[in-house]
Amino acid sequence: MVMVAGLTGLLRRYALARAMMDVPNARSSHEVPTPRGGGLAIALVVVAGLAMLGAAGAVAPGVMLALGGAGLLVALVGWWDDRGEVPPLWRLLAHFVAAGWGLAWLGGLPPLPVFGVVLDLGWFGHALALVYLVWLLNLYNFMDGIDGIAGIEAVTAGLGVAVLMAWLLPGADWLLPALLVAATLGFLPWNFPRARIFMGDGGAGFLGITLGLLSIQAAWVAPEFFWVWLVMLALFVVDATYTLVRRGMRGERVHVAHRAHAYQHAARLAGSHAPVSLGVGLINLLWLLPVAALVSQGHLDGALGALIGSVPLLAGAVWFRAGEPEQPD
């Protein structure tokens, strides 16, 4: 935590000196120019922590290479984009390369229980996992639109999974989400309740692909924990996916920045970012974590648990008009 906090301060000074600023426009949720790129601190410390865990024998070499290699590539490409402009096609290509690298070292997608049936999809499953990782990476970037929301999501989701893994599974696999939680906590004071630096594409993308790879790594240890991760990440997945579908159905360019997510509508209604970001954390801990706990103990089918966890969130997305244009004052 301390290392991330200190490194974030250095990155903020660098961003101010190099004019790496996020300047407000019609699609922004903030009102003053703010430095960006601070999420690189999370990535660097997590990768260093993975190396230390690997050297200590607490993490398998393949897991260390999967998480560290994929995460570092996404973070560096995103940070370079924060500095200037990486063409979207090249950025997307880097995302697929990173996801493929991570999957290769993890061994692809393992057989998963789905509504009581264990499915082994082979190469088709690996292809689905590739798309899943790239989507999770990008949706995390889409959802990083107000102060603290991306960090609070990573902390509460990661903490919930780490606690369940430490409680129910042998070994030290819980250290992986715990490492991510600790690093993100070091960044949060710079980004919440009012942002002095933004995470940027590098930080948000790093969190997205790391969380996705952690879900697949967990599935190799205990298949039900893939669903535990999906339950804990359901709020981000539902808001981003529903918003994308709604905008696509209206023929909008879905990759263009906008202010149509449910959380963005909610922040405007609240008149502040903090209540919405804190609300995300509370939903994760008070609603999604109990559902995930039932899944982790075998009391609830994983796919059914993900569905149960997501239904109220989908209703909330509809209530907050996710995917609809901002109404004029």
N, C-alpha and C positions, 0 to 999 in steps of 0.2 A: 504493500500500500504506500509506504513512504517513498519508495523508489519511483513509483508511478506518479505520485504527487509532485515530486521534485522534477522529474523529467518533463511532466506536462508544463510546469512553469517555464522551463527552458524552451520548449516548443512554442509557447505563447510569445516569448520574447523574439524568437526567430520569425514567427508569423507576422508580428507587428513590424519587424525590421524589413521583411521582404514583401510587405503588403499582401499577405495571404489572408484576405478579408472576405467574409461573406456579407455582401452589401444587400440590404433589404430591397425587395422588389414586390410586384403584385402577387407573386406566388409564395412569398416568405411569411413565416409566422413570427418573426422577430422584427424589432423596430429600429435597432441601431447596428451599424457595422460591427462585426464580431470576428476575431481571428478564428481560423479553422485549422484542422489537422492535428488536434491534440490527442486523438485516439491512437496515434502511432505509439504513444507511451505505453498504452495497454498491451499492444502487440509485442513490442520489444521485451517488456518484462515477462510476459507469459512465455514467449519463446525461450528466454533465458531460464525461466523456471522449469520448463519442460526439459531443457538440457541437464539441469541439475537433478531432476527426478530420474532422468534416464541414467545419468552417471551413478546415482545411488541404487539403481536396480529397482526402483519403485514403479517405473513405467517401461513397458516393452519398447525396444528400439523402433519397431514398425509404427507403434502409436506415436512415439515422439516425432518421427520423421513425417508421418501423415499430418499431424496437427501443426507442427512447427513449419514445415515446408509450405503447405497450402496456405496457412494463415499469414506467413510472412510475405508470400507472393501477393496475396490480395491486399495486404496492408500497404506494401510499397507502391503497387500500381495505384491504389486509391489515394495515397498521400501525394503521389506525383500528379494525379488528377486534381487534388486540392490546390496544388501549386499553380496549375495552369489549366490545360485542357487535353485530356487523353481522348482520342476518337472513340465513340461508343462501341464500334465494332471491335477495336483492339482491346478495349476494357472487358467486353463480354468474352472475347477469346481467352484472355488471361483468367477470367473466372472459371471457364470450363477446364482450362489446363490445371488450375489449382484444385478444382473439385476432382478431376481425374487422378491427379497425383495422390490426393488424400485417400480416395477410394482404393487405389492400387495397393497402397501400403497397409490399409486396413483389411484387404481381402474382399472388397466389394460389399454388397448387401447380403447379410445372412438370411436364412429362412426365418420368416416372421409369422407369429400366430395372428390370424385375422378372423374374428368372429368364430373362434373355436377350431379353425382349420389352419394347419401350418403350411404356409405357401413358400415354396422354393422356386423363384422365377428365373433363376439362372442369369444369362446375359441380359434378358429383358429387365430383370430386377436391377442389375447394375446400371443399365441405361436410365431407369426410373430414378435411381438414387442420384445419378449425375444431375438430372434435371431438378430434383428435389434440393440438392445442395446449392445449385446456382440460383434457384428461386428464393431459398431462404436467405442467401447472401444479399440478394437485391431487395427483397422485401424489408430486410432489416435496415437497409439504407433508406427505403421509402418511409419507414416508420420513425426514423430519427429526425423529426421535424419540430419538436418543441423541447424546451430545456429539461434535461434529466431523464426523458422517457426511455431512451435506448439503454442507458446505464442502469436504471431501476429495473427494467425488464431483465437484463442479464443477471443482475444481483439476485433478484427474488426467484427467478426460474432456476438459476444455477444453485442457489442455496437450497431450494427445495429438493432438487435431485441429489445434491451432495449429502444432505441429511438422510434421505431414504437409502442411498447406496451404503453409507456408513452403518446404518441400522441393520440392513437386510442382507448385504453381500459381503463375502469374505474378501480379503485383499485390500489394496490401496487405491482402487479405481476412483473412489470418492475424491481423491486429491486433485483430479483433473478439473472437475467443475469448481472445486474450492479454490484452486489457483486462479481461475478466471474471475471468480467472485472477488477475491482479494485484490486483484489488479484493477478491476473496474471500480471498486470502492475507493481506490486511491485517486481515480480520475473524477469521481462524482462531485467533490467539493468545488472543482473548477467549472462545473457544468450545471449545478443545481444548488439553490433554487433559482438563481439567475446566472445564465451562462457568461463566463469570462472568456471561454474558448469553446468552440464546437468540436465534437468528435471527428467530423469530416467523413468523407467516403472511405478513407483508409481504416479508421476505427470502427465504423459501423459495418463495413464489409468484413473486417476481421472477426467481429463478434458473430456475425451471421454465419459465416462458413465454419467457424470453430464450434458453435452450438450445434450445427448440423452434423459435423463430423463426430462430435461427442455423442450424439444420439445413435449414430451407426456403431461407434466403438462400444457403447453400452449394450447395444443389441447383441454383439458377439459374446459379451459376458453373461447377460441375462436378457433374453428376447423381449420380455415384458417392459424392460426399461427403455426400449425405443418408443413405446407408447407413452411411458411416463414423461419423456422429454417432449413429445408432441402435445400432450395435455398441458404441460407447463408453458409451452410457447403458443398456446392456442389463440390468445388475444391478438398477438401480432399477426399470426397467420390468417385469422378470420378477417381482421380489419383490412389488411393489405390485399388479400385475395378478392374479397367482396368488392372493394373499391375498384380494383383493376377490372373485374368483370363488368361492373356497372358503367365505367368509363368506356370500356371497349364496345359495349353494346350501343353506346351513343356515337360511336365512330370517332372518339377522341384519340389523340396520339398518347398512348398509355405510358410511354417512357418520358414524357415531358413533365417537368415539375408542376405541382398543383397544390391546392389547399382543400382537397375533397375527402381526405380520410376522416373517419369517425372521430378520432382523437383531436383532429384539427378543428372540426365543427364544435366539439365539446369545449376545447380551450377558448374559442371565441365566445361561446355562451357563458363560460365561467369568468371570462375577462382576465384570465391568468393561466400560465402553464402549470404552475405547481400543483393545484388540486387534481388536474388530470393525470399528471405523471405519478403522483402519490396514489391516485385511484387505481392505476394500472398495477402498482405493487400490491395494493390491498386485495384486488381481485385475484392476483396470482396466489397470494398466501391464504386467503380466506375461502376462496372457491376452488381454484384449480388444484392447489396442493392437496386438499382432502380427496379429490377425485383421483389424483395421481397416486396417493397413498393406497387407495383401494385397489388400483391397478397393480401396483408394485407387490402387493401381498397376495395377488391371485383372487381377490374377492370380486373383481370386475374385469370382464374382458377388455383388453387394451383398446381395440378399435371402437368398441362400444363406449368405453370411458372417454376417448377423444371426442366422440360424437356428443355424448352427454355434456362434456365440458364446453363444447363449442356452441351448442344451441342457444343458450342465453346470450352469448357474446354476439352471435349473428343477429339476434333480436335487437341487441344494443346498437349494432352497426346500422340496422335499418332505422331505428329510432333517431339516431344522430345523422341520418341522411348521408351515410358514407357513399362516395361516388357521385354525389350531386354537386353541381356548381355552388359556389358561395352566393348566398342571397345578398343583393345590394341593400344598404341601410335605407 
